[in-house]
Amino acid sequence: VELLVDLVVLFVIVMIFWHGLDLAVEDGRMLTPALRWRFFWIYLAFPIGAVLSILMLIGKHVGPPVGPVAGEA
């Protein structure tokens, strides 16, 4: 069940990455009203966050176990 849940989460994260990258590239040309920064840099948080989430999900399965060891209090 845990693997199935992680696959669904991975699918959602990939969709966030894909659509976030599209949002940053397509709509990132607009400028913020006050600072005159491109929205590209703000929208880039979606794909960066998605990549970091994927790395955390991979680390969950290939990294060492985290938490209390059985038999220790």
Secondary structure per residue as TSV (DSSP state, phi and psi in degrees):
chain	resnum	aa	ss	phi	psi
A	1	V	-	360.0	-39.6
A	2	E	H	-62.6	-40.0
A	3	L	H	-65.4	-40.2
A	4	L	H	-62.8	-43.4
A	5	V	H	-63.1	-42.3
A	6	D	H	-65.5	-33.5
A	7	L	H	-68.2	-38.9
A	8	V	H	-65.9	-43.0
A	9	V	H	-61.8	-42.1
A	10	L	H	-61.2	-41.7
A	11	F	H	-60.4	-45.1
A	12	V	H	-64.4	-41.4
A	13	I	H	-64.6	-40.2
A	14	V	H	-64.0	-38.7
A	15	M	H	-64.9	-41.0
A	16	I	H	-62.0	-42.5
A	17	F	H	-61.4	-50.3
A	18	W	H	-62.1	-49.3
A	19	H	H	-73.5	-32.2
A	20	G	H	-66.7	-39.0
A	21	L	H	-66.9	-41.2
A	22	D	H	-62.2	-42.3
A	23	L	H	-62.4	-44.3
A	24	A	H	-64.5	-41.1
A	25	V	H	-75.5	-45.0
A	26	E	H	-77.0	-44.9
A	27	D	H	-103.9	3.1
A	28	G	T	-76.3	-3.3
A	29	R	T	-77.0	-19.5
A	30	M	S	-68.1	153.6
A	31	L	B	-106.8	145.6
A	32	T	-	-69.1	147.3
A	33	P	T	-64.2	-41.6
A	34	A	T	-88.0	-50.6
A	35	L	T	-92.5	-12.8
A	36	R	-	63.1	31.2
A	37	W	-	-88.2	151.8
A	38	R	B	-73.7	140.7
A	39	F	H	-65.8	-15.5
A	40	F	H	-52.4	-43.7
A	41	W	H	-70.0	-29.8
A	42	I	H	-76.8	-45.2
A	43	Y	H	-69.7	-19.1
A	44	L	T	-65.7	-14.3
A	45	A	H	-62.7	-31.5
A	46	F	H	-65.0	-55.0
A	47	P	H	-66.9	-34.8
A	48	I	H	-65.2	-44.3
A	49	G	H	-63.0	-36.1
A	50	A	H	-66.9	-42.5
A	51	V	H	-63.2	-43.2
A	52	L	H	-64.3	-36.6
A	53	S	H	-66.3	-39.4
A	54	I	H	-64.3	-41.3
A	55	L	H	-62.2	-39.2
A	56	M	H	-65.5	-39.5
A	57	L	H	-66.4	-40.1
A	58	I	H	-66.2	-43.5
A	59	G	H	-61.4	-29.0
A	60	K	H	-62.9	-32.6
A	61	H	H	-97.9	-25.7
A	62	V	H	-107.3	-14.6
A	63	G	S	-83.5	174.1
A	64	P	-	-68.9	153.5
A	65	P	-	-64.7	144.2
A	66	V	-	-115.0	140.0
A	67	G	S	122.2	-176.4
A	68	P	-	-67.5	142.1
A	69	V	-	-82.5	140.7
A	70	A	T	-58.4	131.7
A	71	G	T	97.2	-14.0
A	72	E	-	-103.7	145.0
A	73	A	-	-103.2	360.0
